[in-house]
């Protein structure tokens, strides 16, 4: 009986029925009526737009304030974000802030240590976390925002016209209202829910930890196509104030690209980025930690020469990181000082920065090669002199 009292008797039927209706409904509808090309296309567009709003709005803006947002864009985030059926921006952000503050502990709303399925969906099917009674304490900035509180009060009513009304209207235009409702309304809601849930479950269970192993968060590259960059979760937990999750140019993080483009308009200002030096140092520390753990069982006479060599490389690389970071800062200040620089002096400063950047890249490549060879040697599958 105590278990039954904990069940969210509104959330459970909603998640269950949307999943059941999308599977059975389409299984019965498609054989009789086929598939109109616009149905999957509109569904994919809706999934992507809502995912971008949850990623950029609910997550990177409301939960972490990684940039400054124009009121028009904030209103867009609040209205379209309601269509995700994932609570108000206030509750979503408060839950997420608690997750970061108490990750992997009993106070973590979607604690992975309670099990994969609990972190994925179980936590939303049980009674509200205790912190829901302390929203003003957890997110005072959001509680003080009249637009956020307006959405908090009316988010369900805001969600219905977009999540259900718009698919029906588009369906009427092609004489397939029920089909479009099944596709772009019900199936879209299911996809939106479970792609978001994978961040709490899959990205805390599988993948790599290149920046930190202080908690369970992981980067999961193969989730990239469905998560708009949120799959780079290890980086995000280590540098949560960064507006980016995927920091490499080739990382699929459309939220990052959208925010960068919007930063050239009045809609987005003051994008926050983690310092390059801090990012590189985090990776160095994790490389070193993995090697040390691998070397622990080996005899000291085998590991000591490797240790000394890599310690020297690590110290030199850390120095190069600091020099590059300082050169970047100096160049930015020099570039902004229009009155006291010439075109030639700017060219020379740019060249000096490029030299330090090339030096850093060269040392990083040497470090990666040396650590890879050391790891292979410690695993018994290679030689240090390869």
C-alpha positions as a printed NumPy array, in Angstrom:
array([[  0.   ,   0.   ,   0.   ],
       [  2.831,   2.423,   0.762],
       [  4.152,   1.854,  -2.766],
       [  0.738,   2.625,  -4.271],
       [  0.576,   5.866,  -2.314],
       [  3.809,   7.009,  -3.956],
       [  2.549,   6.579,  -7.532],
       [  1.752,   9.702,  -9.536],
       [ -1.729,   8.727, -10.654],
       [ -1.878,  11.481, -13.289],
       [  1.589,  11.008, -14.743],
       [  1.451,   7.193, -14.945],
       [ -1.658,   7.034, -17.177],
       [ -0.406,   9.903, -19.334],
       [  2.959,   8.294, -20.085],
       [  1.433,   4.842, -20.454],
       [ -1.455,   5.89 , -22.686],
       [  0.644,   8.068, -25.003],
       [  3.068,   5.183, -25.486],
       [  0.261,   2.654, -25.999],
       [ -1.766,   4.936, -28.299],
       [  1.238,   5.779, -30.474],
       [  2.145,   2.097, -30.968],
       [ -1.331,   0.563, -31.293],
       [ -2.878,   3.589, -32.961],
       [ -0.305,   3.732, -35.749],
       [ -0.28 ,  -0.075, -36.056],
       [ -4.015,   0.032, -36.761],
       [ -4.103,   3.291, -38.714],
       [ -1.251,   2.772, -41.177],
       [ -2.468,  -0.516, -42.753],
       [ -5.872,   1.086, -43.467],
       [ -4.843,   4.596, -44.445],
       [ -1.156,   4.419, -45.292],
       [  1.365,   7.133, -44.493],
       [  1.138,  10.638, -45.886],
       [  4.664,  12.01 , -46.564],
       [  3.968,  15.056, -44.408],
       [  3.139,  13.002, -41.308],
       [  6.664,  11.727, -40.518],
       [  8.202,  14.964, -41.808],
       [  6.097,  17.186, -39.528],
       [  6.722,  14.787, -36.642],
       [ 10.496,  14.978, -37.146],
       [ 10.359,  18.787, -37.326],
       [  8.251,  19.005, -34.155],
       [ 10.577,  16.589, -32.321],
       [ 13.606,  18.652, -33.31 ],
       [ 12.093,  22.044, -32.452],
       [ 10.85 ,  20.925, -29.037],
       [ 14.179,  19.226, -28.306],
       [ 16.049,  22.42 , -29.185],
       [ 13.768,  24.447, -26.907],
       [ 14.196,  22.034, -23.996],
       [ 17.963,  21.944, -24.572],
       [ 18.521,  25.655, -25.15 ],
       [ 15.694,  27.066, -23.038],
       [ 14.754,  24.789, -20.156],
       [ 18.294,  23.441, -19.74 ],
       [ 20.997,  25.862, -20.811],
       [ 19.095,  29.055, -20.058],
       [ 16.629,  28.509, -17.197],
       [ 18.553,  25.784, -15.341],
       [ 22.116,  27.052, -15.865],
       [ 21.896,  30.65 , -17.145],
       [ 24.745,  30.077, -19.595],
       [ 23.745,  33.159, -21.614],
       [ 21.635,  36.29 , -21.445],
       [ 18.294,  35.967, -23.194],
       [ 16.106,  38.598, -24.864],
       [ 12.512,  38.658, -23.513],
       [ 11.135,  37.627, -26.918],
       [ 13.291,  34.497, -27.034],
       [ 12.523,  33.747, -23.377],
       [  8.796,  33.904, -24.117],
       [  9.317,  31.567, -27.079],
       [ 11.185,  29.116, -24.837],
       [  8.403,  29.227, -22.239],
       [  5.513,  28.727, -24.667],
       [  7.06 ,  26.071, -26.913],
       [  8.759,  24.393, -23.944],
       [  5.336,  23.716, -22.435],
       [  4.613,  21.437, -25.423],
       [  7.296,  19.037, -24.187],
       [  4.895,  17.945, -21.411],
       [  7.844,  17.986, -18.966],
       [  6.477,  20.299, -16.302],
       [  6.994,  24.055, -16.101],
       [ 10.382,  25.655, -16.708],
       [ 10.562,  26.453, -12.981],
       [ 10.06 ,  22.85 , -11.844],
       [ 12.246,  21.433, -14.633],
       [ 15.109,  23.782, -13.803],
       [ 14.785,  23.244, -10.035],
       [ 14.891,  19.461, -10.503],
       [ 17.944,  19.803, -12.69 ],
       [ 19.775,  22.113, -10.317],
       [ 19.182,  19.585,  -7.531],
       [ 20.513,  16.863,  -9.82 ],
       [ 23.773,  18.77 , -10.299],
       [ 24.052,  19.769,  -6.663],
       [ 23.458,  16.267,  -5.291],
       [ 24.298,  14.01 ,  -8.245],
       [ 24.335,  10.273,  -7.405],
       [ 22.971,  10.855,  -3.899],
       [ 19.552,  10.369,  -2.321],
       [ 18.754,  14.045,  -2.928],
       [ 19.353,  13.633,  -6.67 ],
       [ 15.826,  13.502,  -8.2  ],
       [ 16.904,  11.002, -10.882],
       [ 19.652,   9.21 ,  -9.007],
       [ 21.172,   6.524, -11.265],
       [ 22.233,   4.539,  -8.194],
       [ 18.571,   3.681,  -7.65 ],
       [ 18.622,   1.803, -10.944],
       [ 18.623,   2.452, -14.682],
       [ 14.828,   2.442, -15.064],
       [ 14.319,   4.577, -11.983],
       [ 16.617,   7.25 , -13.467],
       [ 14.969,   6.879, -16.873],
       [ 11.292,   7.089, -15.974],
       [ 10.628,   5.7  , -12.488],
       [ 11.357,   8.967, -10.726],
       [  8.578,  10.82 , -12.585],
       [  6.072,   8.097, -11.718],
       [  6.592,   8.34 ,  -7.956],
       [  5.709,  11.114,  -5.54 ],
       [  7.21 ,  14.537,  -6.082],
       [ 10.718,  14.986,  -4.629],
       [ 10.827,  16.822,  -1.292],
       [ 12.63 ,  19.791,  -2.834],
       [  9.516,  20.696,  -4.854],
       [  8.312,  22.453,  -1.696],
       [ 11.413,  24.682,  -1.73 ],
       [ 11.333,  26.123,  -5.251],
       [ 11.89 ,  29.669,  -4.011],
       [ 15.036,  28.521,  -2.208],
       [ 16.418,  26.438,  -5.085],
       [ 15.6  ,  28.814,  -7.941],
       [ 15.021,  32.31 ,  -6.472],
       [ 15.964,  33.929,  -9.787],
       [ 13.203,  32.04 , -11.588],
       [ 10.603,  32.58 ,  -8.868],
       [ 11.302,  36.317,  -9.148],
       [ 10.67 ,  36.225, -12.927],
       [  7.029,  37.071, -13.659],
       [  7.093,  35.35 , -17.067],
       [  8.461,  32.12 , -15.592],
       [  5.79 ,  32.157, -12.882],
       [  3.088,  32.834, -15.467],
       [  4.196,  29.753, -17.404],
       [  4.45 ,  27.782, -14.148],
       [  0.772,  28.469, -13.435],
       [ -0.55 ,  27.869, -16.951],
       [  1.913,  25.528, -18.649],
       [ -0.657,  22.757, -19.178],
       [ -3.058,  25.134, -20.937],
       [ -0.189,  26.53 , -23.002],
       [  0.856,  23.041, -24.057],
       [ -2.463,  21.853, -25.491],
       [ -2.807,  24.216, -28.494],
       [  0.759,  23.467, -29.63 ],
       [  1.081,  19.806, -28.739],
       [ -2.398,  18.701, -29.865],
       [ -4.153,  21.608, -31.568],
       [ -1.433,  22.337, -34.127],
       [ -1.112,  18.694, -35.318],
       [ -4.908,  18.51 , -35.659],
       [ -5.006,  21.751, -37.649],
       [ -2.234,  20.591, -39.984],
       [ -4.011,  17.252, -40.329],
       [ -7.25 ,  18.968, -41.375],
       [ -5.323,  20.771, -44.106],
       [ -4.346,  17.452, -45.714],
       [ -7.617,  15.708, -44.771],
       [ -5.866,  13.432, -42.251],
       [ -6.493,  14.992, -38.811],
       [ -6.426,  11.715, -36.874],
       [ -3.296,  10.474, -38.631],
       [ -1.392,  13.718, -38.018],
       [ -2.554,  13.728, -34.383],
       [ -1.173,  10.209, -33.922],
       [  2.113,  11.094, -35.604],
       [  2.926,  14.697, -34.679],
       [  0.894,  14.787, -31.467],
       [  1.038,  11.479, -29.604],
       [  4.153,   9.847, -31.117],
       [  6.03 ,  13.149, -30.917],
       [  5.252,  13.434, -27.196],
       [  6.53 ,   9.882, -26.59 ],
       [  9.757,  10.554, -28.505],
       [ 10.281,  13.851, -26.667],
       [  9.839,  12.199, -23.283],
       [ 12.088,   9.221, -23.811],
       [ 14.881,  11.056, -25.587],
       [ 15.055,  13.454, -22.634],
       [ 14.911,  10.527, -20.206],
       [ 17.95 ,   8.889, -21.853],
       [ 20.118,  11.74 , -20.554],
       [ 19.245,  10.726, -16.999],
       [ 19.663,   6.997, -17.612],
       [ 21.908,   6.096, -20.569],
       [ 24.23 ,   9.1  , -20.133],
       [ 24.789,   8.142, -16.496],
       [ 25.375,   4.455, -17.21 ],
       [ 27.298,   4.084, -20.471],
       [ 29.946,   6.029, -22.356],
       [ 33.233,   7.729, -21.507],
       [ 34.465,  10.115, -18.813],
       [ 37.147,  12.269, -20.445],
       [ 36.774,  15.231, -18.063],
       [ 35.854,  13.833, -14.653],
       [ 35.001,  10.617, -12.848],
       [ 33.764,  12.316,  -9.682],
       [ 30.206,  11.349, -10.633],
       [ 28.392,   8.983, -13.002],
       [ 27.879,  11.417, -15.913],
       [ 29.247,  10.213, -19.261],
       [ 29.701,  11.348, -22.845],
       [ 27.729,   9.037, -25.163],
       [ 28.613,   9.897, -28.769],
       [ 26.045,   7.568, -30.338],
       [ 23.163,   9.445, -28.695],
       [ 24.14 ,  12.616, -30.577],
       [ 21.507,  12.399, -33.381],
       [ 18.586,  12.507, -30.921],
       [ 19.811,  14.751, -28.107],
       [ 20.871,  18.062, -29.699],
       [ 24.253,  17.945, -27.947],
       [ 22.979,  16.906, -24.509],
       [ 24.738,  13.545, -24.914],
       [ 28.107,  15.151, -24.031],
       [ 27.039,  14.805, -20.442],
       [ 30.406,  14.234, -18.781],
       [ 31.631,  17.561, -20.114],
       [ 28.41 ,  19.238, -19.031],
       [ 28.67 ,  18.018, -15.448],
       [ 32.304,  19.154, -15.272],
       [ 31.629,  22.578, -16.869],
       [ 27.926,  23.189, -16.338],
       [ 28.159,  26.966, -16.835],
       [ 29.373,  26.522, -20.448],
       [ 26.706,  27.16 , -23.093],
       [ 28.263,  24.338, -25.119],
       [ 28.083,  20.629, -24.4  ],
       [ 29.949,  19.369, -27.439],
       [ 33.054,  21.541, -27.628],
       [ 34.768,  20.051, -30.689],
       [ 33.848,  21.539, -34.063],
       [ 32.621,  18.124, -35.2  ],
       [ 30.484,  17.427, -32.122],
       [ 26.802,  17.332, -33.051],
       [ 25.483,  20.085, -30.804],
       [ 22.906,  22.084, -32.794],
       [ 21.886,  23.939, -29.628],
       [ 25.416,  25.335, -29.373],
       [ 25.416,  26.384, -33.03 ],
       [ 21.962,  27.981, -32.752],
       [ 22.965,  29.975, -29.678],
       [ 26.195,  31.103, -31.343],
       [ 24.262,  32.319, -34.398],
       [ 21.686,  34.054, -32.196],
       [ 24.496,  35.766, -30.282],
       [ 25.04 ,  37.856, -33.433],
       [ 21.51 ,  39.221, -32.967],
       [ 19.867,  41.019, -30.025],
       [ 18.229,  37.736, -28.925],
       [ 21.274,  36.196, -27.193],
       [ 24.132,  37.904, -25.373],
       [ 27.067,  36.993, -23.137],
       [ 27.562,  33.353, -24.024],
       [ 29.527,  31.747, -21.185],
       [ 32.421,  29.421, -22.01 ],
       [ 34.672,  27.414, -19.753],
       [ 38.326,  28.588, -19.937],
       [ 40.39 ,  26.61 , -22.435],
       [ 43.069,  26.034, -19.807],
       [ 40.566,  24.494, -17.382],
       [ 39.198,  22.147, -20.067],
       [ 42.649,  20.938, -21.131],
       [ 43.768,  20.482, -17.529],
       [ 40.675,  18.4  , -16.77 ],
       [ 41.506,  16.101, -19.679],
       [ 45.139,  15.86 , -18.603],
       [ 44.144,  14.905, -15.083],
       [ 41.796,  12.202, -16.335],
       [ 44.454,  10.822, -18.728],
       [ 46.908,  10.702, -15.832],
       [ 44.399,   9.127, -13.459],
       [ 43.558,   6.326, -15.902],
       [ 47.244,   5.599, -16.514],
       [ 48.026,   5.556, -12.8  ],
       [ 45.16 ,   3.14 , -12.16 ],
       [ 46.367,   0.906, -14.989],
       [ 49.961,   1.008, -13.711],
       [ 49.114,   0.264, -10.093],
       [ 49.406,  -3.542, -10.292],
       [ 52.705,  -3.407, -12.231],
       [ 56.139,  -3.578, -10.558],
       [ 57.72 ,  -0.223,  -9.762],
       [ 60.792,  -0.852, -11.941],
       [ 58.52 ,  -1.147, -14.984],
       [ 56.333,   1.853, -14.236],
       [ 58.863,   4.331, -12.796],
       [ 60.586,   5.303, -16.094],
       [ 57.205,   5.74 , -17.755],
       [ 55.96 ,   7.798, -14.824],
       [ 58.931,  10.147, -14.911],
       [ 58.693,  10.661, -18.662],
       [ 54.978,  11.389, -18.608],
       [ 55.244,  13.638, -15.551],
       [ 57.711,  15.795, -17.444],
       [ 55.453,  15.91 , -20.501],
       [ 52.439,  16.749, -18.339],
       [ 54.257,  19.633, -16.634],
       [ 55.403,  21.023, -19.982],
       [ 51.912,  20.728, -21.417],
       [ 50.335,  22.48 , -18.444],
       [ 52.819,  25.317, -18.904],
       [ 51.985,  25.51 , -22.621],
       [ 48.277,  25.679, -21.765],
       [ 48.842,  28.622, -19.433],
       [ 50.979,  30.458, -22.024],
       [ 48.398,  29.918, -24.732],
       [ 45.53 ,  31.086, -22.506],
       [ 47.444,  34.234, -21.551],
       [ 48.373,  34.909, -25.191],
       [ 44.718,  34.569, -26.182],
       [ 43.625,  37.016, -23.523],
       [ 46.388,  39.483, -24.422],
       [ 45.519,  39.283, -28.112],
       [ 41.817,  39.944, -27.43 ],
       [ 42.705,  43.025, -25.368],
       [ 45.197,  44.228, -27.98 ],
       [ 42.696,  43.734, -30.79 ],
       [ 40.109,  45.802, -28.924],
       [ 42.598,  48.645, -28.352],
       [ 42.038,  50.288, -31.733],
       [ 43.654,  53.594, -30.754],
       [ 47.048,  52.111, -29.833],
       [ 47.613,  49.483, -32.492],
       [ 48.46 ,  49.431, -36.153],
       [ 47.643,  46.839, -38.79 ],
       [ 51.221,  45.573, -38.654],
       [ 51.306,  45.298, -34.856],
       [ 47.998,  43.41 , -34.964],
       [ 49.422,  41.005, -37.555],
       [ 52.468,  40.377, -35.372],
       [ 50.326,  39.781, -32.301],
       [ 48.157,  37.371, -34.264],
       [ 51.242,  35.525, -35.494],
       [ 52.577,  35.224, -31.939],
       [ 49.266,  33.761, -30.809],
       [ 49.292,  31.302, -33.698],
       [ 52.779,  30.118, -32.76 ],
       [ 51.704,  29.376, -29.187],
       [ 48.598,  27.616, -30.479],
       [ 50.667,  25.423, -32.818],
       [ 53.096,  24.645, -30.015],
       [ 50.229,  23.623, -27.752],
       [ 48.682,  21.424, -30.436],
       [ 52.014,  19.747, -31.096],
       [ 52.531,  19.01 , -27.404],
       [ 48.955,  17.743, -27.09 ],
       [ 49.515,  15.345, -30.   ],
       [ 52.757,  14.11 , -28.434],
       [ 50.985,  13.624, -25.094],
       [ 48.146,  11.661, -26.697],
       [ 50.612,   9.427, -28.54 ],
       [ 52.732,   8.851, -25.425],
       [ 49.758,   8.082, -23.184],
       [ 48.248,   5.775, -25.795],
       [ 51.508,   3.826, -26.103],
       [ 51.904,   3.696, -22.319],
       [ 48.365,   2.419, -21.873],
       [ 48.89 ,  -0.239, -24.546],
       [ 52.165,  -1.307, -22.951],
       [ 50.549,  -1.53 , -19.511],
       [ 47.783,  -3.615, -21.057],
       [ 50.404,  -5.971, -22.514],
       [ 49.368,  -5.163, -26.105],
       [ 52.151,  -2.824, -27.174],
       [ 55.584,  -1.365, -26.603],
       [ 56.618,   1.986, -25.18 ],
       [ 59.047,   2.433, -28.046],
       [ 56.523,   1.687, -30.782]])
